[in-house]
Amino acid sequence: MKEYGSDQIRNVALVGHGGCGKTALTEAMLYTTKVTNRLGKTEEGNTVSDFDKQEIERKLSINTSVIPIEWNQYKYNILDTPGYFDFIGEVNSTLRVAGGAIIVVDASSGVAVGTEKAWKYANHKKMPKFIFLNKMDKENVNYDKVIDQLREKFGKAIAPFAIPLGTDHGLRGFVNVVDLIAREYNGKECIDAPVKEEWMEKISPIREMLIESVAESDENLMEKFFEGEEFTQEEIHEGLRKGVLAGDIVPVLVGSAVNNIGIHTLLEMIHTYMPSPKDKKEYEGVSTHDGKKVVRNIKEEEPFSALIFKTIVDPYIGKISLMKIISGKLTGDTEVYNPEKDEVEKIGNLFLMRGKSQIQVQKVVAGDIVAVSKLQYAQTGDTLCDRSNSIQYSKIEFPQPTLFMAVQPKAKGDEEKIGTGLNRLAEEDPSFIVYRNTETKQTLIGGQGDMHIDVITSKLRNKFGVDVNIVDQIIPYRETIKGRADVQGKHKKQSGGHGQYGDVKIRFEPVEEEFLFEEEIFGGSVPKNYIPAVEKGLRECLDCGVLAGYPVVNLKAVLYDGSYHDVDSSEMAFKIAASLAFKKGLQEANPVLLEPIMRVEIIVPEDYMGDIMGDMNKRRGRILGMEPLEDGSQKVIAEAPQAELFKYAIDLRSMTQARGSFTMEFTRYDEVPGQLTPKIIEATKSRK
């Protein structure tokens, strides 16, 4: 592949609902640009962008693929993202480096949840966008109905740039409303055709609307418009481009990826209306020398800087880092600085990824995307830069995990391999986390949903050769007391020679602090040198309560009396006496179980509020408040026991058709209702 300047590059993300045909569209672009000589199909597992074993087996995209193609002296980096909601982390990192987004819509299904989310993400990033109505060749597709749906959901920015021909009996082609060129499908490909007079009745009002948008983009054009002068084709393109870049116009195109209809026009439109890196604003970062704000323009002449947006981990090839060059240029065999890790990284060969293929390149410039292998310290979200002109860009935002499950090895002795494999996979996918819960002795993985967790464990098996079972996480309950107790703990053992003797009297009562120990010994009934042993004995008992063996909290112990033996007393004897008092005292002081309570913030469209609140009540939850949000949705703030929220990520998705989202954090411990305590104790004992 030849070298391209910054103004000749387009970075375009394909986003949309799962199954809308993003990967098929990528295949059609590869075919149209003659990179491939046949159209790959997801069902057959032979597409360029879905090359991972998991993707082929599941017949869906899991990872973003970068597909560079060349079109009329321009280079397009097509970023094919997953549509399934569990892999939203891939979409987040992709949109950070894309210049524009093509929202792919299945015309036979219309606006789906994934369409709404894609629009929301692109709007949040303030990026220009197209809508590509795919599968227009399916039976019973109603183009006007889909356009009305798009306008209803997304407003007046929706602008049809192409009108389909013959959708009732298959897609015969379409008319490009802007250039007034028809493209007709002859069974193999689309070819130019004249626009027929009878079509103009439908085309004219849409074209007039676009011409008005052109007039609004510039004062001189507005004047020309009012004087009734015709715009040149160049003026129309320029005016529409301004509107598209500003987000005021969202072109709607039509086609069929599997039949390669509309792809030629889409490629032309990417060149004409999508931003080049030079159209983008400068990037802001922070100097690592003095912490002040620094800006970099997307120019080859500026100092080098880049952002790593994706990491691919392969146990055989090693680590591959995909990065966008933000400023300057990069050549192979150079050294760059990683301010995040304060380390120098050695860049080896540069290559472009096209699916799993690697295309060697000598140099890449600002705005382009490149891959580098075997960087020692770099991770997703890190900045690489010139050390003498250091800059650090903000990290990529990834969603917090919402579903946590525990992994158990199927074979003994695999624990270390599991830990290594999961940590390597977390490098590849920062939208899931792995950690060891030292209290419950479980290795936990947190992901975006059940599919995400399943993919992680499958990758663990395929890439690292470790099989695991997925089980529910154990809830870290606590124990405390509600009453008071005054008990004696006496340890006396005589076995010839030296004996053991320790005797303590202790009052137990609830307290706000985790644990409080006091002593009120008078007259030396327990010698001073044995009092620390009593406290130590009690503290050692805190790890295992009397109900189900959970840690004990909010306990006050007052040592007020006891007795000792001149010869047989020892620190060990008093520790044992204290432990006897502990067990006895807690039994008598009305022990209770405490459960972790989580604060949950749920964002849902207003239509689902009743379902959400009713469901939260069933989960022993409590609604704390509600806040309306700018986009018309509602934020519900609630508290509920962790035990009731294990599968909330799955249930919320089901209740809201995947429109709802939530975050969750621990807030405090509360008493478990009495009727549930025996079940929890029984379940805990059966585990042991």
Secondary structure, 3 states (H helix, E strand, C coil): CCCCCHHHEEEEEEEECCCCCHHHHHHHHHHHCCCCCCCCCHHHCCCCCCCCHHHHHHCCCCCCEEEEEEECCEEEEEEECCCCHHHHHHHHHHHHHCCEEEEEEECCCCCCHHHHHHHHHHHHCCCCEEEEEECCCCCCCCHHHHHHHHHHHHCCCEEECEEEECCCCCCCEEEECCCCEEEEECCCCEEEECCCHHHHHHHHHHHHHHHHHHHHCCHHHHHHHHCCCCCCHHHHHHHHHHHHHHCCCEEEEECECCCCECHHHHHHHHHHHCCCHHHCCCEEEECCCCCCEEEECCCCCCCCEEEEEEEEEECCCEEEEEEEEEECEEECCEEEEECCCCEEEEECCEEEEECCEEEEECEEECCCEEEEECCCCCCCCCEEECHHHCCECCCCCCCCCCEEEEEEECCCCCHHHHHHHHHHHHHHCCCCEEEEECCCCEEEEEECCHHHHHHHHHHHHHHHCCCEEEECCCCCCEEEECCCEEEEEEEEECCCCCCEEEEEEEEEEECCCCEEEEECCCCCCCCHHHHHHHHHHHHHHCCCCCCCCCCECCEEEEEEEEECCCCCECHHHHHHHHHHHHHHHHHHCCEEEEEEEEEEEEEECHHHHHHHHHHHHHCCCEEEEEEECCCCCEEEEEEEEHHHCCCHHHHHHHHHCCCCEEEEEEEEEEECCCCCHHHHHHHHHHHC
